Amino acid sequence: MRSEIMDGILRHIHPIGGIENARLLEVSPGHAKLSMEITEEALNLYGNVHGGFLFSLCDMAAGMSTYAFETTNVTECSSINFLRGVNTGT
């Protein structure tokens, strides 16, 4: 593999942070609404929120909305379809 390609691949490895700043706005059985300020820490190499960050946020909301049924739970299988990129903001 050419070195410039490997360098580009390795630039994708960087810390992702900020999910600890999520705030729970609403929760009921089958429903959870979260809010958070998206900061530079959550962005990928291309300036959009990292897909893994968004997926984690969705997984948290799913777990909260299921736990509101007063039962323990675990994500057995999940998927997400991204419609557009997200940048900084709320």
C-alpha distances in whole Angstrom, upper triangle without the diagonal:
4,6,9,7,7,10,11,11,13,15,17,18,21,25,27,31,34,35,38,39,40,44,46,48,49,49,51,51,48,47,45,45,43,42,40,39,35,34,31,30,29,27,23,21,22,26,27,28,26,26,26,29,31,31,32,35,36,36,38,40,40,41,44,46,46,47,50,51,52,50,47,44,40,37,37,34,33,31,31,31,30,32,31,29,32,32,34,38,40
4,6,5,7,9,10,11,13,15,16,18,21,25,27,31,34,35,38,40,40,44,46,48,50,50,52,52,49,48,46,45,43,42,40,38,35,33,30,29,29,26,23,20,21,25,27,28,26,27,27,30,32,32,33,36,37,37,39,42,42,43,45,47,47,49,51,53,54,52,49,46,42,39,39,37,35,33,33,32,31,32,31,29,31,31,33,37,40
4,5,5,6,9,10,10,12,15,16,19,23,25,29,32,33,36,38,39,42,45,47,49,49,51,51,49,48,45,44,42,41,38,37,33,31,28,27,27,25,21,18,20,24,25,27,25,26,26,28,31,31,32,35,36,36,38,41,41,42,44,46,47,48,50,52,53,51,48,45,41,39,39,37,36,33,33,32,31,32,31,29,30,30,32,35,38
4,5,5,6,9,10,11,13,15,18,21,24,27,30,32,35,36,37,41,43,45,47,47,50,50,47,46,44,42,40,39,36,34,31,29,25,25,25,22,19,16,17,21,23,25,23,24,25,27,29,30,31,33,34,35,37,39,40,41,43,45,46,47,49,51,52,50,47,44,41,38,39,36,35,32,31,30,28,30,28,26,28,27,29,33,35
4,5,5,6,9,10,12,14,17,21,22,26,29,30,33,35,35,39,41,43,45,45,47,47,44,43,41,40,38,37,35,33,29,28,25,24,24,21,18,15,16,20,21,23,21,22,23,25,27,27,28,31,32,32,35,37,37,38,41,42,43,44,47,48,49,48,45,42,38,35,35,33,31,29,28,27,26,27,26,24,26,26,28,32,34
4,5,5,6,9,10,12,15,19,21,24,28,29,32,33,34,38,40,42,44,44,46,46,44,43,41,40,37,36,34,33,29,27,24,23,23,21,17,15,17,20,22,23,20,21,21,24,26,26,27,30,31,31,33,36,36,37,39,41,42,43,45,47,48,46,43,40,36,34,34,32,31,29,28,28,26,28,27,25,26,26,28,32,34
4,5,5,6,9,10,13,17,19,23,26,28,30,32,33,37,39,41,43,44,46,46,44,42,40,39,36,35,32,31,27,25,22,21,21,19,16,13,15,18,20,21,19,21,21,23,25,26,27,29,31,31,33,35,36,37,39,41,42,43,45,47,48,46,43,41,37,35,35,33,32,29,28,28,26,28,26,24,25,24,26,30,32
4,5,5,7,10,12,16,18,21,24,26,29,30,31,34,37,39,41,41,44,44,41,40,37,36,34,32,30,28,25,23,20,19,19,16,13,10,12,15,17,18,16,18,19,21,23,24,25,27,28,29,31,33,34,35,37,39,40,41,43,45,46,45,42,39,35,33,33,31,29,27,26,25,23,25,23,20,22,21,23,27,30
4,5,6,8,11,15,16,20,23,24,27,29,29,33,35,37,39,39,42,42,39,38,36,35,32,31,29,28,24,23,20,19,18,16,13,10,13,16,17,18,15,16,17,19,21,21,23,25,26,27,29,31,32,32,35,36,37,38,41,43,44,42,39,36,32,30,30,28,26,24,23,23,22,24,22,20,22,22,24,27,29
4,5,6,9,12,15,18,22,23,26,27,29,32,35,37,39,39,42,42,39,38,36,35,32,31,28,27,24,22,19,18,18,16,13,11,14,16,18,18,15,17,17,19,21,22,22,25,27,27,28,31,32,32,34,36,37,38,41,43,43,41,38,36,32,30,30,29,27,25,25,25,23,26,24,21,22,22,23,27,29
4,5,7,11,13,16,20,21,24,25,27,30,33,35,37,38,40,41,38,37,34,33,30,29,26,24,21,19,16,15,15,13,10,7,11,13,15,16,13,16,16,17,20,21,21,24,25,26,27,30,31,32,34,36,37,38,40,42,43,41,38,36,33,30,31,29,27,25,24,24,22,24,22,19,20,19,20,24,26
4,6,10,11,14,18,19,22,23,24,28,30,32,34,34,37,37,35,33,31,30,27,26,24,22,19,18,15,13,13,11,7,6,9,12,12,13,10,12,12,14,16,17,18,20,22,22,24,26,27,28,30,32,33,34,36,38,39,38,35,32,29,27,27,26,24,22,20,21,19,21,19,16,17,17,19,22,24
4,7,9,13,16,18,20,22,23,27,29,32,34,34,37,37,35,33,31,30,27,26,23,22,19,18,15,13,13,12,9,9,12,14,15,14,11,13,12,14,17,17,17,20,22,22,23,26,27,27,29,32,32,33,35,38,38,37,33,31,28,26,27,25,24,22,21,22,21,23,22,19,19,19,20,23,25
4,7,10,13,15,17,19,21,24,27,30,32,32,35,36,34,32,29,28,25,24,21,20,16,15,12,9,10,10,8,9,12,13,14,13,11,13,12,12,16,17,16,18,21,21,22,25,26,27,28,31,32,32,34,37,37,36,33,31,28,26,27,26,24,23,22,23,21,24,22,19,18,17,17,21,22
4,6,10,12,14,16,18,21,24,27,29,29,33,33,32,30,27,26,22,21,18,17,15,13,11,7,8,10,9,11,14,14,14,12,10,13,12,11,14,16,14,16,19,19,19,22,24,24,25,28,29,29,31,34,34,33,30,28,26,24,26,25,23,23,22,23,21,24,22,19,18,17,16,19,20
4,7,9,11,13,14,18,20,23,25,26,29,30,28,26,23,22,19,18,15,14,11,10,9,6,5,7,8,11,13,12,12,9,8,10,9,7,11,12,11,13,16,16,16,19,21,21,22,25,26,26,28,31,31,30,28,26,23,22,24,23,21,20,19,20,18,21,19,16,15,14,14,16,17
4,6,8,9,11,15,18,20,23,24,27,28,27,25,21,20,16,15,12,12,10,9,9,5,5,9,11,14,16,14,13,10,10,12,11,8,11,13,11,12,15,16,15,17,20,20,20,23,25,25,26,29,30,29,27,25,23,22,24,24,22,21,20,22,20,22,21,17,15,14,13,15,15
4,5,6,8,11,15,17,20,21,25,26,25,23,19,17,14,12,9,8,7,7,9,6,6,10,13,16,17,15,14,11,11,14,12,9,11,13,11,10,14,15,14,16,19,19,19,21,23,23,24,28,28,28,26,24,23,22,25,24,22,22,20,22,20,22,20,17,15,14,12,12,12
4,5,6,9,12,15,17,18,21,23,21,19,16,14,11,10,8,9,9,10,12,9,8,12,14,18,19,17,15,11,11,13,11,7,9,11,8,7,11,12,10,12,15,15,15,18,20,19,21,24,24,24,22,21,19,18,22,21,19,19,18,20,18,21,20,17,15,15,13,13,12
4,6,9,11,15,17,18,21,23,22,20,16,15,12,11,9,11,11,12,14,11,11,15,17,21,22,20,18,15,15,16,14,11,13,14,11,10,13,14,11,13,16,15,15,18,20,19,20,24,23,24,22,21,20,20,23,23,21,22,21,23,22,24,23,21,18,18,16,16,14
4,6,10,13,16,17,21,23,22,20,16,14,10,9,6,7,9,10,13,11,11,15,18,21,22,19,18,15,16,17,16,12,13,15,13,11,14,15,13,14,17,17,16,18,21,20,21,24,25,25,24,23,22,22,25,25,23,23,22,24,22,24,23,20,17,16,14,13,11
4,7,9,12,14,17,19,19,16,12,10,6,6,5,8,9,12,15,13,12,15,18,22,23,20,18,14,15,16,15,11,11,13,11,8,11,13,10,10,14,14,13,15,18,17,18,21,22,23,21,20,20,19,23,23,21,21,19,21,20,22,21,19,16,16,14,13,10
4,6,9,11,15,18,18,14,11,9,6,5,6,9,12,14,18,17,16,19,22,25,26,23,21,17,19,19,18,15,14,16,14,11,13,14,11,11,14,14,12,14,17,17,16,20,20,22,21,21,21,21,25,25,22,23,21,23,22,23,23,21,18,18,16,14,11
4,6,7,11,14,14,11,8,6,5,7,9,13,15,18,21,20,18,21,24,28,28,25,23,19,21,20,19,16,15,16,14,11,12,13,10,9,12,12,9,11,14,14,13,16,17,19,19,18,19,19,23,23,21,22,21,23,22,24,24,23,20,21,19,17,13
4,7,11,14,14,11,8,5,5,7,10,13,16,19,23,22,20,23,26,30,29,27,24,21,22,22,22,19,17,18,17,13,14,16,13,11,14,15,12,12,16,15,14,17,19,21,21,21,22,22,25,25,23,23,22,24,23,24,24,23,20,21,19,17,13
4,7,10,11,8,5,5,7,10,13,17,19,22,26,25,23,26,28,32,31,29,26,23,24,23,23,20,18,19,18,14,14,15,13,10,12,13,10,9,13,13,11,14,16,18,19,19,20,20,24,24,22,23,22,23,23,24,25,25,22,23,22,20,16
4,7,8,6,4,6,9,12,15,19,21,24,27,26,24,27,29,33,33,31,27,24,25,24,23,21,19,18,17,14,13,14,12,9,10,11,7,6,10,10,7,10,12,14,15,16,17,18,21,22,20,21,21,23,24,25,26,26,24,25,25,22,19
4,6,5,6,9,12,16,19,23,24,28,31,30,27,30,32,36,35,33,30,27,28,26,25,23,21,20,19,17,15,16,14,11,11,11,8,6,9,9,6,8,10,13,15,15,17,18,21,22,20,22,22,24,25,26,28,28,26,28,28,26,22
4,6,8,12,15,18,21,25,26,30,33,31,29,31,33,36,36,35,31,28,28,26,25,24,22,20,20,18,16,15,14,11,10,10,8,5,6,7,5,5,8,10,12,13,15,16,18,19,19,21,21,23,25,26,28,29,28,30,30,28,25
4,7,10,14,17,20,24,25,28,31,30,27,29,30,34,34,32,29,26,26,23,22,22,19,18,17,16,13,13,13,9,8,9,8,5,6,9,7,7,11,12,13,12,14,14,16,17,15,17,17,20,21,23,25,26,25,28,28,26,23
4,7,10,14,17,21,22,25,28,27,24,26,28,32,31,30,26,23,24,22,21,20,17,16,16,14,11,12,11,8,8,10,8,5,8,10,8,10,13,14,15,15,16,15,18,18,16,18,17,19,20,21,23,24,22,25,25,23,20
4,7,10,13,17,18,22,25,24,21,24,26,29,29,27,24,21,21,20,19,17,15,15,14,11,10,11,9,5,7,9,6,5,9,10,9,12,14,15,16,15,16,15,19,19,17,18,17,19,19,21,22,22,20,22,22,20,16
4,7,10,14,16,19,22,22,19,21,24,27,27,25,21,18,20,19,18,16,14,14,14,10,10,12,10,7,10,12,9,9,13,14,12,15,17,19,19,18,19,18,21,21,18,19,17,19,18,19,20,20,17,19,19,16,13
4,7,11,12,16,19,18,16,18,21,25,25,22,19,16,17,17,16,14,12,13,12,8,9,11,9,7,11,12,10,11,14,15,14,18,19,20,20,19,19,18,22,21,19,19,17,19,18,19,19,18,16,17,16,14,10
4,7,9,13,16,16,14,17,20,23,23,20,17,14,16,17,17,13,12,14,13,10,11,14,12,10,14,15,14,15,18,19,18,21,23,24,23,22,22,21,25,24,21,21,19,20,18,19,18,17,14,14,13,10,7
4,6,9,13,13,11,14,17,20,20,17,15,12,14,15,16,12,11,14,13,10,12,15,13,12,16,17,16,17,21,21,21,24,25,26,25,24,23,22,26,25,22,22,19,20,18,19,18,16,13,12,10,8,6
4,6,10,11,10,12,16,19,18,15,14,11,14,16,16,13,12,16,15,12,15,18,16,16,19,21,19,21,24,24,24,28,29,30,29,27,26,25,28,27,25,24,21,22,19,20,18,16,12,10,7,6,4
4,7,8,6,8,12,15,15,11,10,8,11,13,14,10,10,14,13,11,14,17,16,16,19,21,20,22,25,25,26,29,30,31,29,27,26,24,27,26,23,22,19,19,17,18,15,13,9,7,5,5,6
4,5,6,7,11,14,14,11,10,9,11,14,15,11,13,16,15,14,17,19,18,19,23,24,23,25,28,28,29,32,33,33,31,30,28,27,30,28,26,24,22,22,19,20,18,14,11,9,6,7,9
4,5,5,9,10,11,8,9,8,10,14,15,12,14,17,17,16,19,21,21,22,25,26,26,28,30,31,32,35,36,36,34,32,30,28,31,29,26,25,22,23,19,21,18,14,12,9,7,10,12
4,6,8,11,13,10,11,9,9,13,13,10,13,15,14,14,18,19,19,20,23,24,24,26,28,29,30,33,34,33,31,29,27,26,28,27,25,23,21,22,20,21,19,16,13,11,10,12,14
4,7,10,11,9,8,5,6,9,9,7,9,12,11,11,14,16,16,17,20,21,21,24,26,26,28,30,31,31,29,27,25,23,25,24,21,20,18,18,16,18,16,12,10,9,8,11,12
4,7,8,5,5,4,5,9,10,9,10,13,14,14,16,18,19,20,22,24,24,26,28,29,30,33,34,34,32,29,27,25,27,25,22,20,18,18,15,17,14,10,9,7,8,11,13
4,5,5,6,6,5,8,10,9,11,13,14,15,17,19,20,22,23,25,26,28,29,31,32,35,36,35,33,30,27,25,27,25,22,20,17,17,14,16,14,10,10,10,11,15,17
4,6,8,9,8,11,13,13,15,17,18,19,21,23,24,25,27,28,30,31,33,34,36,38,40,39,36,34,31,28,30,27,25,22,20,20,17,18,16,12,13,12,13,17,20
4,6,9,9,11,14,14,15,17,19,20,21,23,25,26,27,29,30,32,33,35,36,39,40,39,37,34,32,29,30,28,25,22,20,18,15,16,13,10,11,10,12,16,19
4,7,9,11,14,13,14,17,18,18,20,22,23,24,26,28,29,30,32,33,35,37,39,38,36,34,31,29,31,28,25,23,20,19,15,16,13,9,9,7,9,12,15
4,6,8,11,10,10,13,15,15,16,19,20,21,23,25,26,27,29,30,31,34,35,35,33,31,28,26,27,25,22,19,16,15,12,12,9,6,5,5,8,11,13
4,6,9,7,7,10,12,11,13,16,16,17,19,21,22,23,25,27,28,30,32,31,30,27,25,22,25,22,19,17,14,14,11,13,10,7,5,6,7,10,12
4,5,5,7,9,10,11,13,14,16,17,19,20,22,23,25,26,28,30,31,30,28,26,23,20,22,20,17,15,13,13,11,13,12,9,9,9,11,14,15
4,5,5,6,9,10,11,12,14,15,16,18,20,21,22,24,26,28,29,28,26,23,21,18,19,17,14,12,9,10,8,11,11,9,9,11,14,16,16
4,5,5,6,9,10,10,12,14,15,16,18,20,21,22,24,26,27,26,24,21,18,15,17,15,13,11,10,12,11,15,14,13,12,14,15,17,17
4,5,5,6,9,10,11,13,14,15,17,19,20,21,23,25,26,26,23,21,18,16,19,17,15,14,12,14,12,15,14,12,11,12,13,14,14
4,5,5,6,9,10,11,12,14,15,17,18,20,21,24,25,25,23,20,18,16,18,16,13,12,9,11,9,12,12,10,9,11,12,13,13
4,5,5,6,9,10,10,12,14,15,16,18,20,22,23,22,20,17,15,12,14,12,9,8,7,10,10,13,14,13,13,15,16,17,16
4,5,5,6,9,10,10,12,14,15,16,18,21,22,20,18,16,13,11,14,13,11,11,11,13,13,17,17,16,15,16,17,18,16
4,5,5,6,9,10,11,12,14,15,17,19,21,20,18,16,15,13,16,15,13,13,11,14,13,16,16,15,13,15,15,15,13
4,5,5,6,9,10,11,12,14,15,18,19,19,17,15,13,11,14,13,10,10,9,11,12,14,16,15,14,17,17,17,15
4,5,5,6,9,10,11,12,14,16,17,16,14,12,10,8,11,10,8,10,10,13,14,17,19,18,17,20,20,20,18
4,5,5,6,9,10,10,12,15,16,15,13,12,11,10,13,14,12,13,13,17,17,20,21,20,18,20,20,19,17
4,5,5,6,9,10,11,13,15,15,14,12,12,11,15,15,13,14,13,16,17,19,20,20,18,20,20,19,16
4,6,5,6,9,10,12,14,13,12,10,10,8,12,12,10,12,12,15,17,19,21,21,20,22,23,22,19
4,6,5,6,9,10,11,10,9,7,7,7,11,12,12,14,15,18,20,22,24,24,23,25,25,24,21
4,5,5,6,9,10,10,10,9,11,11,15,16,15,17,17,20,21,24,25,25,23,25,24,23,20
4,6,5,7,10,10,11,10,12,12,15,16,15,17,17,20,21,23,25,25,23,26,25,24,21
4,5,6,8,7,8,7,9,10,13,14,14,16,18,21,23,25,27,27,26,28,28,27,24
4,5,5,5,6,7,9,11,14,16,16,19,20,24,25,28,29,29,28,30,29,28,25
4,5,7,9,10,13,15,18,19,19,21,22,25,26,28,30,30,28,30,30,28,25
4,6,9,10,13,15,17,19,19,22,23,26,28,30,32,32,31,33,33,31,28
4,7,9,13,16,18,20,21,24,25,28,30,32,34,34,33,35,34,33,29
4,6,10,13,15,18,19,22,24,27,29,32,34,34,33,35,35,34,30
4,7,11,13,16,17,21,22,26,28,31,33,33,31,33,33,32,30
4,7,9,12,13,17,19,23,25,28,30,30,29,31,31,31,28
4,6,9,11,14,17,21,23,26,28,28,27,29,30,30,28
4,6,7,11,13,17,19,22,24,25,24,27,28,28,26
4,7,11,14,18,20,24,26,26,26,29,30,31,29
4,7,11,14,17,20,23,23,24,27,29,29,28
4,7,11,13,17,19,20,20,24,25,26,24
4,7,10,13,16,17,18,21,23,24,23
4,6,10,12,13,14,18,20,21,20
4,6,9,11,13,17,20,21,20
4,6,7,10,13,16,18,18
4,7,10,13,16,17,18
4,7,10,13,15,16
4,7,10,12,14
4,7,9,10
4,7,9
4,7
4
